[in-house]
Every structure is written in structure tokens, then in C-alpha cells.
Amino acid sequence: MQGKLRSREVRTGWLLILPAALLLLLVYAYPIIRAFILSLFAQNLSTGLDTVFIGFDNYVRMALDSRFWNSIIHTAVFTSVSLIIELILGMCVALALNQAFRGRGAVRTIAILPWALPTALIALAWRWIFNDQYGVWNDMLLNWFHIIDQPVNWLGDPQWAMVAVIAADVWKTTSFIAILLLAGLQSISADLYEAHAIDGASPWQSFRQITLPLLMPQILIAMLFRFAQSFGIFDLIQVMTEGGPGGATEMVSLYVYATVMRYLDFGYGAALVVVTFLILVAVVGLAGLGISRVRSTTGVES
């Protein structure tokens, strides 16, 4: 009897998710399949925008394309550094917002504002902040803290441009991670901390032995979301640096955009899209396995 009931629930579940699954196939699967098919052809200005079958030549070209690999490296650096900083700052903000104090609701609302603002608008503001002649950042370092003796061209120097775009991204998206971690913190029972304190544990020991293990699923989910967003970053970089100077901040999304929209090389652009998609799927798949393992280890239900 229980077996029949279980099979009926499974069938009902599949019927309920079938419309959403079909929508996802139309929205995501078809464009990727279409891009893979197009990647097997040459379609650019030299072919008169006619499709010419070339097999896997676009992928061979990609393997020898130093600009593509540089964009992958830039994207990896931007994603990894911003993720680490955002996770640390987001944890600190979440712990602070989890405390009981007057006006906590208002502070939580204010904390999410950077994430809610349009990215292009934020990027434009940070572009002015880092302006070498009129930017407030140089003015602070020169006249307030006296750290530098002359203005720094933050967005025009290859060594500092990546630092500038990472700072802008961290400012905008730290609040997103903080809200996700705050939701996880509020699901942890206060009785655990009280019992741990009675046993003589310090706040740091409680954080390390209770908070971190129970919060690990939320941490991995937050990192997964942010990885997908950071790896496909476009608008922030396009507005602040346009991938410059000298390609120092050119992410893979900007390279794909330039290949398709500027050079009208649709076949090679499709190959770039397919490879980027496979990289994302691989990382997301590994992260999903990690989340499942953490949930099973900590006893958190999926």
C-alpha cells in the first residue's frame, strides 16, 4: 500500500514540475543546442555571413587563442578574489544583523540597497569615484589620509584596474551574500549556543563548532550563486573599463560580446559560448555534489 502511495506521489510530482521543465528546455536547452550547431560552421564577414561547415575548427582556433585564455584567467581572478572577500564581509554583516538591537529591521533594509540598485548605475558611480582627476577616492588618499603623493589612474593602469572593478563588485554584492547567510543564521536554534556556553565554550568556539558547520549549506549556495553571476559579469566591467586598459579587465563575457557584435564572427562566438557554458556546468555540478555531501554530513534536509 505504501509503495503504491509513494509511486503516486512521484508521478504527481513529475506532472507538477513538467511545465517548468519544458519551459527551461525552451529557454536554456534550445539556445545552447543551437549555439553548438552554429559552432561547427564558419559564419563571419569573410564568408559573407553565409554558413560554411568547418567541423571543430572553431574549437581548435579557441585552443590556440591567447586572448580567450587571458579572458578566462581574468575572469577566474575576478571571480575567486571577489568571492572570498564577499564571503568574509558577508559573514561579518550577517552576524551583526543577526543580533538583537533597536532598528534592526531598518538596518537590514538599508543593507540590501546596494544589491537592489541597477548595476550599470553603480558602475557609473564607481567610475567617477576612481576618476584620476576628479574622483573622491584619490582625494581621500591624497588630502585625508596622505597615503599617496600624486593621483593614481585607477582605471587606466593595468595593475590597478582589476582592483577597482573587484572593489565595485564587492561593494554591490556583499549584501546579497549577507542576506543569504542571515537566513541560515536565523534557522539555528539559540539553545545550541546556550548549551555550548554552559559547557564553557567561548564565542569563537561556538562560531567554529556550531555556526560554521550548520551554515555550510547556505555558504555553498551563496558561493554558487555568486560564482555564476561573477563568471558571467558584463555590465559592471563594460561601464567601468570596457575590458581595458589593454585587455587587463577583459572577461570572457566581454570577449564573446566583442566577437559576435563587433567582429560579426558568429561561428567562433558560438564556440566561445558553448565552452563557457560547459565550464559553468562543470563547476555548478561539483558545487551541487559538495552541497549534497555537506547536507548529509550535517544532517540538514534538502
N, C-alpha and C positions, 0 to 999 in steps of 0.2 A: 504493500500500500504506500509506504513511504517512498519507494523507488518510483512509482507512477506519479506521485505528487511532485517529486523532485524533477522528473523529466518534463512534467507540465510547466513547472516554474521556469525551467531552462528554455523551453520553446516560447513561453510568453516573453521572457527577457530578450530573446533574439528578435522576436517580432517587434518589440518596442524600440530596439536600437537599429532596426533595419532602415528606417527612413534617414536617420542621421548618418548611418554608414554609407548609404547610397549618395547622400549629399557630399560627404567627404571624398568619395571616389570621384565625383564630378568636379569638385573644386580643386583637389590636390592630385589625384592619380592621373587624370587625363592630361593636365599640363606637363607633368613630368614625363609621361609616356611620349607625348608629342615632342617634347624637348629632346628626348633620347633619339627618336626617329630623325629629327632635324639635324642632330649632331653627327649623323652618318653622311651628311651631304655638305657640299660647299655652296653657300648662298651669300654672296657678297657683291661688291661693286665690280670686281674683276670678272664675275660670271654674269654680269648684267642682271643680278638678283634672281637669276634662274637657278634651280636646284640641280646640282651635279653630284651623283653618288661617288663618294670617296672612301667609304668604309670607315675605318678607325683612324684615318689620317689626322683628324682634328685632335684626337687624344694623344697621338704621337707628338703633334705640334705642342700640345699643352705640356707634355713631359719635358720638352726642351725650352719652354717659355720661362725665362728668368723673371720676367715681370709678374707672371702668375705666381710663381713661388715666393717672390718678395711680398706680394699682396697677402699670401697665406701666412707668411711669417709676421707681417704687420698685424693681421687680424688675430693671430694667436697671442701675440704680445699684448695687444689692446684688451682682448677678452680675458686672459689669465690675470693680468695685473688689476684691471678694474673689478673683476670678480672677487679677488682676495681682499682688496680694500673695502669694497661694498659689503662683503660678508662681515668683516670685523666691525666696521662702523654701524652696519645694520643691527648687529647683535647688541652693541652698546646702546643704541637708540631704543631697541625693543625692550631691553632690561630696564631702561629708565622709564619708558612709558608703561611698563607693567606694574610699577609701584603706585601705591595709593597716595594721591595728593590732590589738592584743590585745583580745579580747572583742567583736570586730566583729559576730559573729552575735547576741550578746545585745543589743547596742545596736540592731541592725536590728529585732529582735523588739519591743523597747520602743518604738521609733519608730512602729510601726504600731498601737500600742494605742489612741491617740485615735480613729483611724478605725474600729477594731473595736468600740468601746463604743457602746451604744444612743444615738441622737441625742436622744431625749426625756430620758434621764438626764443627758446632757451639758448640755442646755439648762436643766434644772432647777438644776444645779450653777452654771452661769454666771448664772442669775437671782439666786441667793444671793450670788455674788461681786460683782455690780453693785448689790446692795441698798443704798439710800442711807443706811440707819441701821446695819445690821449687816454690810454687805459688806466683804470683805477688801480690795477694790480701793480704796475710799475710805480705809480705814485705812492702807494703804500710802502713798497720796498725801499724806495728812494728817500722819501721825506718822513715817514713814520718810524720805520724800523732800521733804516740806514744799513740795509744788508748789501745793496748794490750801489755802485757809484755812477752808473750810467744806465739808460733804459735798455731793456732786453727785448729783442724782437722775437717774442714767444712763438708766434705762428709762422714766422719766416725763417726760423732756424731749425734745421732737421733734427737737432738734438733735443730741442725743447717743444717742438710741435706735438709730438706724441704725448708728452707730459700734459700739455694744455688740454688736448681732447679727452684724455683719461680723467683729468680733474673735472671737466664739464660733465662727463658721463657719470662719474661718481656722485657729484652733487645732485644730479637729477634722479638717479635710480636707487640710491641708498634707502630712501624712504619706502620703496616698493619691497625690498628685502626685509626692512624693519617691520612692516605690517604683516608679512607672512610669518615671520618669526614670533611676532607678538601674539598672533592667533595660536601658535603652538604653545607658547608660554602659558596662556590662559587655560589651556587644556590640562596642565599639570596640576595635580592636587596639592594644596598648601599643606596638607597633613604630612606629606612626604618630607617636606623641609622641616616641619616642626619635629618630627620623629628623629630626623638626622641631627638637628641641633641639640636635642636632648641627649643624643649619644656623644656629644662633644665635637661635632664636625664644625669647621669654620665655614664662612660663606663661600670661599673659594673651593673648598672640598665639596660643598653642596652643588656648586655650579658644575664642577668637573664630574661628579659621580651621579648626579640626578638630572640636572638641566641638559647637559650636552647629550647624554645617551637618549633621553626621551625626546629631545628636539631634533635629533639627527634626521628623521624623515623629512621634516619641514625644511631643514637646511639643504638637503639634497634636492628637494623640489624647487626651492628658491634658486639654487645654483643652476638647475636645469633650465628653468625659465630664462634666467639672465644669460646663460650661455647661448641659447637660441637667439635671443634678441641682440646680444653683443656681436655674435658671429655674423649676423646679417645687418649690422649697423650701416646706415646710409645717410640719413638726413642730417645727423649731427656733424659728421665729417664733411659732407658736401657743403654745408653752410659755413663751417668754421675754416676749413683749409682747402676744400675741393681736392683732397688727396695729396696736396703739396706739403712742404716745398720739395720739389724734385722727387715726388712719389714717396716721401717719407711717411705719410699717413694714408697711403692708398690701400684701402681694404679690398677684399675680394669682391664685395658688392659694387664698389665703385669701378673696379676693373671690368666687371660684367656689363655694367651700365655703359661705360665708355666703348666697349667692344661692339655692343648692339646698337646703341643710339648715336654714337659719334662716328664710328668707323663702318657701321652698317654691315658688320660681319656676323650674320645671323647663325650660320652653321657653327662657327667656333664659339660664339656666345652661348649657344645651346649646350655645347660640350662643357663649358665652364659651369653652367647651371646644374647639369647632371652630376658632375664631380662634387660640387659644393653641397648638393642635396645628399649625396652618399656619405660625405663626411659628417653632416649633421645627423643623419640616421644612425650612423655607427656610434657617435658619441651619446646620442639620446638612448640608444639601445643599451649601451654599457651602463649609463646612469640609471635606467629603469631596472636593470638587474641589481645594481647597487642598492636602490631604494627597496626592492623586494627583500633583499638579504637583510638590510637594516631593520625593516619592519618585522621580519620573522625572528631576528635576534632580540629585538627589544620587546617583542610581544605586542606591537601595535597592529591593530587590524587594518587591512587595506580598505 
